[in-house]
Amino acid sequence: MSDQPKPRQNLLRYREHRIFKAMIVAAAVAVVAALADAAGPAFGASLFVPPLAASLFLVIAVPESAMAQPRALLGGQVLCAAISIAVMHFLPWPELVVAGAFFLSVAAMILTRTVHAPAAATIYFVIVSHASWEMIFVPIAAGSVFVIAMGVMINRLRGEPYPRHWL
């Protein structure tokens, strides 16, 4: 008889691994959210806005992804925030603000090789919150740096190499 596991056993091990990984990701997001809330008063604003939660998910769940790398995360988030605020302040037609900000932000991310899917949520977040220019720095840039730092720490604890590359 062979000592090879049966296909059903492999499937169960795979599912157990996926459930365990999901639990680690959920716990890490909860811990980082708590740390960001604790650090928020020092910055005068929360460091953990919804689009950054999605960024953290990418950094922990798929650290090898090009979108999870620091250049894409920080660059995409900051570009989308800055472009969205600019469009919101300078486009005279409110009906076109989201579309214009989305178009320009995505084009800028593609041109700068900083494509980061959660940054698309930043576009909408910035516009609906009627953000000022300061939001680019806190919470977007500071929160992005915080997410990268937490990603480095959590992935190192898990034995996962992160980042794969900085630039």
OpenMM code with the backbone's topology and positions (N, CA, C; nanometers):
from openmm import Vec3, app, unit

residues = "MET SER ASP GLN PRO LYS PRO ARG GLN ASN LEU LEU ARG TYR ARG GLU HIS ARG ILE PHE LYS ALA MET ILE VAL ALA ALA ALA VAL ALA VAL VAL ALA ALA LEU ALA ASP ALA ALA GLY PRO ALA PHE GLY ALA SER LEU PHE VAL PRO PRO LEU ALA ALA SER LEU PHE LEU VAL ILE ALA VAL PRO GLU SER ALA MET ALA GLN PRO ARG ALA LEU LEU GLY GLY GLN VAL LEU CYS ALA ALA ILE SER ILE ALA VAL MET HIS PHE LEU PRO TRP PRO GLU LEU VAL VAL ALA GLY ALA PHE PHE LEU SER VAL ALA ALA MET ILE LEU THR ARG THR VAL HIS ALA PRO ALA ALA ALA THR ILE TYR PHE VAL ILE VAL SER HIS ALA SER TRP GLU MET ILE PHE VAL PRO ILE ALA ALA GLY SER VAL PHE VAL ILE ALA MET GLY VAL MET ILE ASN ARG LEU ARG GLY GLU PRO TYR PRO ARG HIS TRP LEU".split()
positions = [
    Vec3(0.0827, -0.1183, 0.0000),
    Vec3(0.0000, 0.0000, 0.0000),
    Vec3(0.0870, 0.1245, 0.0000),
    Vec3(0.0398, 0.2250, -0.0624),
    Vec3(0.1118, 0.3508, -0.0739),
    Vec3(0.0828, 0.4398, 0.0471),
    Vec3(0.1857, 0.5172, 0.0843),
    Vec3(0.1691, 0.6126, 0.1935),
    Vec3(0.1193, 0.7477, 0.1441),
    Vec3(0.0893, 0.7550, 0.0153),
    Vec3(0.0404, 0.8789, -0.0424),
    Vec3(-0.0978, 0.9131, 0.0145),
    Vec3(-0.1194, 1.0392, 0.0540),
    Vec3(-0.2535, 1.0760, 0.0999),
    Vec3(-0.3532, 1.0679, -0.0142),
    Vec3(-0.4740, 1.0334, 0.0202),
    Vec3(-0.5801, 1.0247, -0.0793),
    Vec3(-0.6215, 1.1661, -0.1206),
    Vec3(-0.6761, 1.1813, -0.2409),
    Vec3(-0.7155, 1.3138, -0.2880),
    Vec3(-0.8083, 1.3870, -0.1904),
    Vec3(-0.8998, 1.3152, -0.1280),
    Vec3(-0.9923, 1.3791, -0.0326),
    Vec3(-0.9144, 1.4359, 0.0864),
    Vec3(-0.8121, 1.3657, 0.1322),
    Vec3(-0.7306, 1.4147, 0.2441),
    Vec3(-0.6554, 1.5423, 0.2023),
    Vec3(-0.6042, 1.5432, 0.0805),
    Vec3(-0.5360, 1.6633, 0.0308),
    Vec3(-0.6309, 1.7830, 0.0278),
    Vec3(-0.7533, 1.7595, -0.0179),
    Vec3(-0.8515, 1.8666, -0.0245),
    Vec3(-0.8823, 1.9192, 0.1157),
    Vec3(-0.8973, 1.8296, 0.2133),
    Vec3(-0.9253, 1.8732, 0.3502),
    Vec3(-0.8081, 1.9518, 0.4076),
    Vec3(-0.6848, 1.9080, 0.3814),
    Vec3(-0.5676, 1.9817, 0.4282),
    Vec3(-0.5623, 2.1199, 0.3636),
    Vec3(-0.5945, 2.1263, 0.2363),
    Vec3(-0.5952, 2.2540, 0.1649),
    Vec3(-0.6990, 2.3474, 0.2257),
    Vec3(-0.8190, 2.2949, 0.2518),
    Vec3(-0.9242, 2.3773, 0.3122),
    Vec3(-0.8831, 2.4220, 0.4521),
    Vec3(-0.8243, 2.3334, 0.5317),
    Vec3(-0.7789, 2.3697, 0.6658),
    Vec3(-0.6735, 2.4793, 0.6577),
    Vec3(-0.5815, 2.4685, 0.5619),
    Vec3(-0.4787, 2.5709, 0.5437),
    Vec3(-0.5420, 2.7042, 0.5079),
    Vec3(-0.6402, 2.7025, 0.4178),
    Vec3(-0.7069, 2.8259, 0.3760),
    Vec3(-0.7833, 2.8892, 0.4921),
    Vec3(-0.8501, 2.8077, 0.5728),
    Vec3(-0.9238, 2.8598, 0.6878),
    Vec3(-0.8263, 2.9196, 0.7882),
    Vec3(-0.7147, 2.8516, 0.8120),
    Vec3(-0.6139, 2.9030, 0.9047),
    Vec3(-0.5571, 3.0346, 0.8539),
    Vec3(-0.5269, 3.0424, 0.7248),
    Vec3(-0.4741, 3.1662, 0.6673),
    Vec3(-0.5767, 3.2787, 0.6793),
    Vec3(-0.7034, 3.2482, 0.6561),
    Vec3(-0.8084, 3.3496, 0.6689),
    Vec3(-0.8182, 3.3993, 0.8125),
    Vec3(-0.8024, 3.3106, 0.9091),
    Vec3(-0.8064, 3.3511, 1.0498),
    Vec3(-0.6883, 3.4410, 1.0836),
    Vec3(-0.5713, 3.4111, 1.0297),
    Vec3(-0.4532, 3.4946, 1.0535),
    Vec3(-0.4744, 3.6334, 0.9932),
    Vec3(-0.5249, 3.6380, 0.8715),
    Vec3(-0.5499, 3.7668, 0.8057),
    Vec3(-0.6515, 3.8476, 0.8860),
    Vec3(-0.7598, 3.7852, 0.9279),
    Vec3(-0.8628, 3.8568, 1.0045),
    Vec3(-0.8065, 3.9078, 1.1371),
    Vec3(-0.7300, 3.8255, 1.2059),
    Vec3(-0.6702, 3.8681, 1.3335),
    Vec3(-0.5728, 3.9825, 1.3116),
    Vec3(-0.4922, 3.9729, 1.2082),
    Vec3(-0.3938, 4.0784, 1.1796),
    Vec3(-0.4630, 4.2097, 1.1466),
    Vec3(-0.5693, 4.2050, 1.0679),
    Vec3(-0.6427, 4.3270, 1.0345),
    Vec3(-0.7024, 4.3881, 1.1616),
    Vec3(-0.7564, 4.3046, 1.2497),
    Vec3(-0.8144, 4.3554, 1.3750),
    Vec3(-0.7081, 4.4209, 1.4622),
    Vec3(-0.5916, 4.3575, 1.4734),
    Vec3(-0.4836, 4.4135, 1.5551),
    Vec3(-0.4342, 4.5454, 1.4958),
    Vec3(-0.4138, 4.5478, 1.3662),
    Vec3(-0.3651, 4.6700, 1.3019),
    Vec3(-0.4690, 4.7816, 1.3133),
    Vec3(-0.5963, 4.7496, 1.2987),
    Vec3(-0.7010, 4.8512, 1.3138),
    Vec3(-0.6991, 4.9087, 1.4550),
    Vec3(-0.6814, 4.8229, 1.5553),
    Vec3(-0.6753, 4.8701, 1.6939),
    Vec3(-0.5526, 4.9587, 1.7150),
    Vec3(-0.4387, 4.9181, 1.6606),
    Vec3(-0.3171, 4.9995, 1.6733),
    Vec3(-0.3329, 5.1341, 1.6030),
    Vec3(-0.3936, 5.1326, 1.4855),
    Vec3(-0.4143, 5.2564, 1.4107),
    Vec3(-0.5082, 5.3497, 1.4859),
    Vec3(-0.6132, 5.2939, 1.5461),
    Vec3(-0.7042, 5.3778, 1.6255),
    Vec3(-0.6326, 5.4361, 1.7467),
    Vec3(-0.5457, 5.3572, 1.8088),
    Vec3(-0.4708, 5.4055, 1.9248),
    Vec3(-0.3728, 5.5157, 1.8846),
    Vec3(-0.3124, 5.5024, 1.7673),
    Vec3(-0.2153, 5.6013, 1.7203),
    Vec3(-0.2816, 5.7236, 1.6598),
    Vec3(-0.4058, 5.7118, 1.6199),
    Vec3(-0.4766, 5.8199, 1.5527),
    Vec3(-0.4720, 5.9549, 1.6222),
    Vec3(-0.4976, 5.9621, 1.7533),
    Vec3(-0.4950, 6.0935, 1.8195),
    Vec3(-0.3612, 6.1672, 1.8053),
    Vec3(-0.2530, 6.0954, 1.7968),
    Vec3(-0.1228, 6.1603, 1.7791),
    Vec3(-0.1140, 6.2290, 1.6432),
    Vec3(-0.1900, 6.1800, 1.5465),
    Vec3(-0.1894, 6.2374, 1.4119),
    Vec3(-0.3074, 6.3318, 1.3900),
    Vec3(-0.4006, 6.3332, 1.4828),
    Vec3(-0.5176, 6.4184, 1.4686),
    Vec3(-0.6262, 6.3586, 1.3820),
    Vec3(-0.6086, 6.2350, 1.3383),
    Vec3(-0.7089, 6.1662, 1.2554),
    Vec3(-0.6795, 6.0178, 1.2575),
    Vec3(-0.7791, 5.9383, 1.2259),
    Vec3(-0.7580, 5.7939, 1.2179),
    Vec3(-0.6593, 5.7625, 1.1058),
    Vec3(-0.5752, 5.6651, 1.1302),
    Vec3(-0.4813, 5.6213, 1.0267),
    Vec3(-0.5379, 5.5071, 0.9442),
    Vec3(-0.6535, 5.4590, 0.9797),
    Vec3(-0.7038, 5.3379, 0.9177),
    Vec3(-0.8417, 5.3626, 0.8568),
    Vec3(-0.8433, 5.4222, 0.7406),
    Vec3(-0.9676, 5.4463, 0.6688),
    Vec3(-1.0001, 5.3227, 0.5849),
    Vec3(-1.1252, 5.3048, 0.5432),
    Vec3(-1.1640, 5.1812, 0.4734),
    Vec3(-1.0740, 5.1393, 0.3559),
    Vec3(-1.0330, 5.2291, 0.2674),
    Vec3(-0.9478, 5.1820, 0.1580),
    Vec3(-0.8155, 5.1206, 0.2071),
    Vec3(-0.7665, 5.1671, 0.3211),
    Vec3(-0.6412, 5.1112, 0.3741),
    Vec3(-0.6631, 4.9733, 0.4353),
    Vec3(-0.7841, 4.9443, 0.4791),
    Vec3(-0.8146, 4.8088, 0.5261),
    Vec3(-0.8003, 4.7102, 0.4106),
    Vec3(-0.8470, 4.7501, 0.2934),
    Vec3(-0.8317, 4.6652, 0.1746),
    Vec3(-0.6844, 4.6509, 0.1372),
    Vec3(-0.6081, 4.7581, 0.1533),
    Vec3(-0.4636, 4.7515, 0.1259),
    Vec3(-0.3964, 4.6532, 0.2206),
    Vec3(-0.4332, 4.6604, 0.3481),
    Vec3(-0.3746, 4.5689, 0.4464),
    Vec3(-0.4092, 4.4247, 0.4130),
    Vec3(-0.5317, 4.4021, 0.3697),
    Vec3(-0.5709, 4.2668, 0.3304),
    Vec3(-0.4784, 4.2136, 0.2213),
    Vec3(-0.4526, 4.2946, 0.1193),
    Vec3(-0.3621, 4.2520, 0.0116),
    Vec3(-0.2226, 4.2215, 0.0645),
    Vec3(-0.1707, 4.3092, 0.1497),
    Vec3(-0.0342, 4.2946, 0.2013),
    Vec3(-0.0194, 4.1671, 0.2834),
    Vec3(-0.1236, 4.1290, 0.3562),
    Vec3(-0.1145, 4.0097, 0.4409),
    Vec3(-0.1573, 3.8833, 0.3667),
    Vec3(-0.2657, 3.8923, 0.2914),
    Vec3(-0.3190, 3.7728, 0.2258),
    Vec3(-0.2403, 3.7315, 0.1026),
    Vec3(-0.1943, 3.8279, 0.0237),
    Vec3(-0.1192, 3.7972, -0.0984),
    Vec3(0.0039, 3.8874, -0.1075),
    Vec3(0.0999, 3.8689, -0.0160),
    Vec3(0.2156, 3.9588, -0.0115),
    Vec3(0.3015, 3.9543, -0.1368),
    Vec3(0.2842, 3.8525, -0.2182),
    Vec3(0.3629, 3.8426, -0.3410),
    Vec3(0.3027, 3.9228, -0.4561),
    Vec3(0.1798, 3.9681, -0.4394),
    Vec3(0.1113, 4.0427, -0.5452),
    Vec3(0.1819, 4.1742, -0.5761),
    Vec3(0.1855, 4.2098, -0.7036),
    Vec3(0.2443, 4.3381, -0.7430),
    Vec3(0.1687, 4.4537, -0.6790),
    Vec3(0.0372, 4.4395, -0.6607),
    Vec3(-0.0423, 4.5460, -0.6001),
    Vec3(-0.0177, 4.5605, -0.4504),
    Vec3(0.0442, 4.4599, -0.3886),
    Vec3(0.0707, 4.4655, -0.2452),
    Vec3(0.2072, 4.5268, -0.2132),
    Vec3(0.2867, 4.5530, -0.3133),
    Vec3(0.4216, 4.6048, -0.2899),
    Vec3(0.4174, 4.7524, -0.2498),
    Vec3(0.5137, 4.7970, -0.1695),
    Vec3(0.5118, 4.9343, -0.1174),
    Vec3(0.4959, 5.0434, -0.2224),
    Vec3(0.5636, 5.0298, -0.3345),
    Vec3(0.5527, 5.1330, -0.4387),
    Vec3(0.4087, 5.1476, -0.4858),
    Vec3(0.3442, 5.0356, -0.5131),
    Vec3(0.2064, 5.0389, -0.5611),
    Vec3(0.1117, 5.0884, -0.4521),
    Vec3(0.1301, 5.0393, -0.3307),
    Vec3(0.0412, 5.0764, -0.2212),
    Vec3(0.0515, 5.2261, -0.1913),
    Vec3(0.1688, 5.2722, -0.1590),
    Vec3(0.1869, 5.4131, -0.1227),
    Vec3(0.1619, 5.5041, -0.2437),
    Vec3(0.2201, 5.4699, -0.3565),
    Vec3(0.2031, 5.5520, -0.4758),
    Vec3(0.0598, 5.5583, -0.5225),
    Vec3(-0.0062, 5.4437, -0.5286),
    Vec3(-0.1455, 5.4403, -0.5738),
    Vec3(-0.2378, 5.5168, -0.4808),
    Vec3(-0.2216, 5.4954, -0.3514),
    Vec3(-0.3079, 5.5644, -0.2550),
    Vec3(-0.2887, 5.7163, -0.2607),
    Vec3(-0.1632, 5.7602, -0.2590),
    Vec3(-0.1360, 5.9043, -0.2590),
    Vec3(-0.1784, 5.9687, -0.3908),
    Vec3(-0.1480, 5.9041, -0.5033),
    Vec3(-0.1905, 5.9580, -0.6335),
    Vec3(-0.3418, 5.9738, -0.6409),
    Vec3(-0.4128, 5.8694, -0.6022),
    Vec3(-0.5592, 5.8743, -0.6116),
    Vec3(-0.6169, 5.9812, -0.5198),
    Vec3(-0.5625, 5.9940, -0.3999),
    Vec3(-0.6112, 6.0972, -0.3078),
    Vec3(-0.5851, 6.2360, -0.3659),
    Vec3(-0.4624, 6.2599, -0.4107),
    Vec3(-0.4265, 6.3927, -0.4619),
    Vec3(-0.5075, 6.4283, -0.5860),
    Vec3(-0.5188, 6.3356, -0.6783),
    Vec3(-0.5932, 6.3630, -0.8015),
    Vec3(-0.7411, 6.3837, -0.7716),
    Vec3(-0.7956, 6.3044, -0.6823),
    Vec3(-0.9379, 6.3183, -0.6482),
    Vec3(-0.9668, 6.4530, -0.5830),
    Vec3(-0.8794, 6.4961, -0.4940),
    Vec3(-0.8984, 6.6263, -0.4291),
    Vec3(-0.8865, 6.7379, -0.5323),
    Vec3(-0.7894, 6.7269, -0.6200),
    Vec3(-0.7728, 6.8292, -0.7240),
    Vec3(-0.8955, 6.8355, -0.8143),
    Vec3(-0.9423, 6.7206, -0.8589),
    Vec3(-1.0598, 6.7182, -0.9466),
    Vec3(-1.1814, 6.7745, -0.8735),
    Vec3(-1.1966, 6.7353, -0.7480),
    Vec3(-1.3104, 6.7829, -0.6681),
    Vec3(-1.3081, 6.9358, -0.6540),
    Vec3(-1.1902, 6.9928, -0.6392),
    Vec3(-1.1792, 7.1374, -0.6208),
    Vec3(-1.1861, 7.2163, -0.7520),
    Vec3(-1.1444, 7.1564, -0.8616),
    Vec3(-1.1309, 7.2335, -0.9847),
    Vec3(-1.2303, 7.1987, -1.0956),
    Vec3(-1.2957, 7.0843, -1.0863),
    Vec3(-1.3931, 7.0496, -1.1909),
    Vec3(-1.5258, 7.1183, -1.1593),
    Vec3(-1.5758, 7.1986, -1.2495),
    Vec3(-1.6955, 7.2775, -1.2196),
    Vec3(-1.8271, 7.1985, -1.2238),
    Vec3(-1.8249, 7.0753, -1.2682),
    Vec3(-1.9474, 6.9969, -1.2798),
    Vec3(-1.9460, 6.8830, -1.1787),
    Vec3(-2.0169, 6.8977, -1.0681),
    Vec3(-2.0165, 6.7952, -0.9630),
    Vec3(-2.0550, 6.6563, -1.0134),
    Vec3(-2.1389, 6.6516, -1.1155),
    Vec3(-2.1837, 6.5226, -1.1695),
    Vec3(-2.0681, 6.4430, -1.2300),
    Vec3(-1.9632, 6.5124, -1.2715),
    Vec3(-1.8514, 6.4457, -1.3380),
    Vec3(-1.7294, 6.4258, -1.2482),
    Vec3(-1.7387, 6.4667, -1.1225),
    Vec3(-1.6220, 6.4602, -1.0351),
    Vec3(-1.5728, 6.3171, -1.0158),
    Vec3(-1.6611, 6.2250, -0.9802),
    Vec3(-1.6184, 6.0869, -0.9559),
    Vec3(-1.5623, 6.0252, -1.0837),
    Vec3(-1.6319, 6.0425, -1.1948),
    Vec3(-1.5850, 5.9846, -1.3214),
    Vec3(-1.4511, 6.0444, -1.3624),
    Vec3(-1.4394, 6.1767, -1.3531),
    Vec3(-1.3142, 6.2422, -1.3897),
    Vec3(-1.1995, 6.2016, -1.2991),
    Vec3(-1.2257, 6.1967, -1.1683),
    Vec3(-1.1217, 6.1565, -1.0730),
    Vec3(-1.0807, 6.0118, -1.0963),
    Vec3(-1.1791, 5.9275, -1.1238),
    Vec3(-1.1482, 5.7861, -1.1470),
    Vec3(-1.0638, 5.7702, -1.2728),
    Vec3(-1.1053, 5.8334, -1.3806),
    Vec3(-1.0311, 5.8240, -1.5069),
    Vec3(-0.8869, 5.8719, -1.4897),
    Vec3(-0.8699, 5.9908, -1.4338),
    Vec3(-0.7357, 6.0478, -1.4195),
    Vec3(-0.6496, 5.9673, -1.3220),
    Vec3(-0.7099, 5.9186, -1.2140),
    Vec3(-0.6347, 5.8410, -1.1146),
    Vec3(-0.5866, 5.7078, -1.1711),
    Vec3(-0.6762, 5.6386, -1.2385),
    Vec3(-0.6374, 5.5091, -1.2969),
    Vec3(-0.5306, 5.5291, -1.4036),
    Vec3(-0.5475, 5.6300, -1.4866),
    Vec3(-0.4462, 5.6587, -1.5886),
    Vec3(-0.3115, 5.6904, -1.5232),
    Vec3(-0.3133, 5.7692, -1.4174),
    Vec3(-0.1887, 5.8046, -1.3482),
    Vec3(-0.1239, 5.6821, -1.2849),
    Vec3(-0.2047, 5.5933, -1.2241),
    Vec3(-0.1465, 5.4718, -1.1649),
    Vec3(-0.0836, 5.3837, -1.2723),
    Vec3(-0.1492, 5.3719, -1.3859),
    Vec3(-0.0945, 5.2897, -1.4939),
    Vec3(0.0358, 5.3502, -1.5455),
    Vec3(0.0359, 5.4813, -1.5681),
    Vec3(0.1552, 5.5481, -1.6208),
    Vec3(0.2735, 5.5440, -1.5234),
    Vec3(0.2455, 5.5460, -1.3939),
    Vec3(0.3539, 5.5471, -1.2942),
    Vec3(0.3854, 5.4076, -1.2397),
    Vec3(0.3186, 5.3067, -1.2920),
    Vec3(0.3374, 5.1683, -1.2456),
    Vec3(0.3125, 5.1558, -1.0954),
    Vec3(0.2039, 5.2190, -1.0504),
    Vec3(0.1648, 5.2127, -0.9097),
    Vec3(0.0203, 5.1650, -0.8967),
    Vec3(-0.0201, 5.0711, -0.9806),
    Vec3(-0.1578, 5.0218, -0.9779),
    Vec3(-0.1828, 4.9494, -0.8456),
    Vec3(-0.2844, 4.9962, -0.7762),
    Vec3(-0.3219, 4.9405, -0.6461),
    Vec3(-0.4738, 4.9459, -0.6380),
    Vec3(-0.5392, 4.8326, -0.6542),
    Vec3(-0.6859, 4.8290, -0.6620),
    Vec3(-0.7554, 4.8994, -0.5452),
    Vec3(-0.7127, 4.8810, -0.4195),
    Vec3(-0.7817, 4.9524, -0.3110),
    Vec3(-0.7757, 5.1043, -0.3233),
    Vec3(-0.6803, 5.1562, -0.3979),
    Vec3(-0.6724, 5.3015, -0.4159),
    Vec3(-0.7923, 5.3536, -0.4943),
    Vec3(-0.8571, 5.2679, -0.5709),
    Vec3(-0.9783, 5.3100, -0.6406),
    Vec3(-1.0872, 5.3453, -0.5394),
    Vec3(-1.0903, 5.2761, -0.4269),
    Vec3(-1.1860, 5.3109, -0.3210),
    Vec3(-1.1492, 5.4436, -0.2564),
    Vec3(-1.0215, 5.4768, -0.2559),
    Vec3(-0.9776, 5.6050, -0.2005),
    Vec3(-1.0377, 5.7202, -0.2798),
    Vec3(-1.0505, 5.7032, -0.4098),
    Vec3(-1.1103, 5.8066, -0.4942),
    Vec3(-1.2483, 5.8428, -0.4409),
    Vec3(-1.3298, 5.7429, -0.4244),
    Vec3(-1.4666, 5.7659, -0.3773),
    Vec3(-1.4676, 5.8166, -0.2330),
    Vec3(-1.3851, 5.7581, -0.1472),
    Vec3(-1.3773, 5.7979, -0.0069),
    Vec3(-1.3424, 5.9458, 0.0063),
    Vec3(-1.2444, 5.9906, -0.0695),
    Vec3(-1.2008, 6.1302, -0.0649),
    Vec3(-1.3129, 6.2236, -0.1105),
    Vec3(-1.3815, 6.1857, -0.2154),
    Vec3(-1.4854, 6.2727, -0.2706),
    Vec3(-1.6072, 6.2802, -0.1788),
    Vec3(-1.6544, 6.1663, -0.1293),
    Vec3(-1.7742, 6.1709, -0.0443),
    Vec3(-1.7459, 6.2342, 0.0916),
    Vec3(-1.6209, 6.2326, 0.1352),
    Vec3(-1.5880, 6.2966, 0.2625),
    Vec3(-1.5493, 6.4435, 0.2437),
    Vec3(-1.5560, 6.4940, 0.1202),
    Vec3(-1.5207, 6.6334, 0.0904),
    Vec3(-1.3845, 6.6680, 0.1501),
    Vec3(-1.2873, 6.5865, 0.1181),
    Vec3(-1.1541, 6.5959, 0.1775),
    Vec3(-1.0819, 6.7251, 0.1424),
    Vec3(-0.9969, 6.7648, 0.2342),
    Vec3(-0.9079, 6.8777, 0.2095),
    Vec3(-0.7713, 6.8216, 0.1699),
    Vec3(-0.6827, 6.9096, 0.1302),
    Vec3(-0.5501, 6.8673, 0.0858),
    Vec3(-0.4739, 6.7925, 0.1956),
    Vec3(-0.5013, 6.8233, 0.3210),
    Vec3(-0.4311, 6.7575, 0.4316),
    Vec3(-0.4563, 6.6073, 0.4353),
    Vec3(-0.5703, 6.5634, 0.3815),
    Vec3(-0.6024, 6.4199, 0.3849),
    Vec3(-0.4989, 6.3373, 0.3082),
    Vec3(-0.4305, 6.3991, 0.2150),
    Vec3(-0.3272, 6.3257, 0.1410),
    Vec3(-0.2202, 6.2751, 0.2377),
    Vec3(-0.1875, 6.3587, 0.3363),
    Vec3(-0.0817, 6.3228, 0.4311),
    Vec3(-0.1333, 6.2369, 0.5454),
    Vec3(-0.2442, 6.2790, 0.6072),
    Vec3(-0.3083, 6.2027, 0.7141),
    Vec3(-0.4560, 6.2000, 0.6810),
    Vec3(-0.5111, 6.0871, 0.6558),
    Vec3(-0.4637, 5.9540, 0.6865),
    Vec3(-0.3983, 5.8775, 0.5712),
    Vec3(-0.4055, 5.9267, 0.4480),
    Vec3(-0.3667, 5.8437, 0.3336),
    Vec3(-0.2185, 5.8066, 0.3343),
    Vec3(-0.1275, 5.9023, 0.3272),
    Vec3(0.0158, 5.8689, 0.3224),
    Vec3(0.0625, 5.8055, 0.4533),
    Vec3(0.0276, 5.8673, 0.5661),
    Vec3(0.0707, 5.8126, 0.6959),
    Vec3(0.0108, 5.6744, 0.7180),
    Vec3(-0.1164, 5.6572, 0.6837),
    Vec3(-0.1808, 5.5266, 0.6975),
    Vec3(-0.1197, 5.4224, 0.6058),
    Vec3(-0.0814, 5.4629, 0.4854),
    Vec3(-0.0171, 5.3695, 0.3916),
    Vec3(0.1184, 5.3225, 0.4450),
    Vec3(0.1956, 5.4162, 0.4986),
    Vec3(0.3248, 5.3797, 0.5579),
    Vec3(0.3028, 5.2862, 0.6765),
    Vec3(0.2011, 5.3141, 0.7567),
    Vec3(0.1668, 5.2287, 0.8704),
    Vec3(0.1303, 5.0877, 0.8230),
    Vec3(0.0489, 5.0784, 0.7172),
    Vec3(0.0095, 4.9479, 0.6621),
    Vec3(0.1320, 4.8722, 0.6112),
    Vec3(0.2217, 4.9417, 0.5433),
    Vec3(0.3441, 4.8763, 0.4933),
    Vec3(0.4275, 4.8249, 0.6095),
    Vec3(0.4459, 4.9069, 0.7124),
    Vec3(0.5244, 4.8655, 0.8296),
    Vec3(0.4613, 4.7444, 0.8981),
    Vec3(0.3301, 4.7466, 0.9135),
    Vec3(0.2614, 4.6325, 0.9753),
    Vec3(0.2709, 4.5096, 0.8855),
    Vec3(0.2632, 4.5306, 0.7557),
    Vec3(0.2767, 4.4189, 0.6622),
    Vec3(0.4131, 4.3537, 0.6712),
    Vec3(0.5173, 4.4363, 0.6817),
    Vec3(0.6528, 4.3822, 0.6973),
    Vec3(0.6599, 4.2987, 0.8251),
    Vec3(0.6110, 4.3542, 0.9346),
    Vec3(0.6193, 4.2856, 1.0631),
    Vec3(0.5380, 4.1554, 1.0641),
    Vec3(0.4138, 4.1629, 1.0209),
    Vec3(0.3265, 4.0452, 1.0245),
    Vec3(0.3768, 3.9367, 0.9303),
    Vec3(0.4176, 3.9751, 0.8107),
    Vec3(0.4668, 3.8742, 0.7169),
    Vec3(0.5976, 3.8120, 0.7636),
    Vec3(0.6830, 3.8890, 0.8257),
    Vec3(0.8071, 3.8316, 0.8798),
    Vec3(0.7751, 3.7321, 0.9903),
    Vec3(0.6791, 3.7648, 1.0763),
    Vec3(0.6381, 3.6722, 1.1825),
    Vec3(0.5819, 3.5428, 1.1243),
    Vec3(0.5152, 3.5535, 1.0099),
    Vec3(0.4591, 3.4354, 0.9433),
    Vec3(0.5607, 3.3617, 0.8581),
    Vec3(0.6802, 3.4180, 0.8426),
    Vec3(0.7813, 3.3554, 0.7586),
    Vec3(0.7614, 3.3841, 0.6109),
    Vec3(0.6805, 3.4841, 0.5797),
    Vec3(0.6550, 3.5235, 0.4408),
    Vec3(0.7462, 3.6402, 0.4052),
    Vec3(0.8140, 3.6343, 0.2925),
    Vec3(0.8949, 3.7492, 0.2538),
    Vec3(0.8061, 3.8643, 0.2050),
    Vec3(0.8225, 3.9775, 0.2662),
    Vec3(0.7522, 4.0982, 0.2231),
    Vec3(0.8369, 4.2170, 0.2624),
    Vec3(0.8545, 4.3121, 0.1777),
    Vec3(0.8057, 4.3172, 0.0405),
    Vec3(0.8946, 4.2340, -0.0522),
    Vec3(0.8416, 4.2029, -0.1660),
    Vec3(0.9214, 4.1321, -0.2671),
    Vec3(1.0203, 4.2294, -0.3302),
    Vec3(0.9775, 4.3558, -0.3408),
    Vec3(1.0648, 4.4635, -0.3900),
    Vec3(1.0054, 4.5945, -0.3410),
    Vec3(1.0920, 4.6914, -0.3134),
    Vec3(1.0463, 4.8216, -0.2623),
    Vec3(1.0018, 4.9136, -0.3737),
    Vec3(1.0747, 4.9161, -0.4845),
    Vec3(1.0403, 5.0074, -0.5936),
    Vec3(0.9931, 4.9340, -0.7164),
] * unit.nanometer
topology = app.Topology()
chain = topology.addChain("A")
for resn in residues:
    res = topology.addResidue(resn, chain)
    for name in ("N", "CA", "C"):
        topology.addAtom(name, app.Element.getBySymbol(name[0]), res)
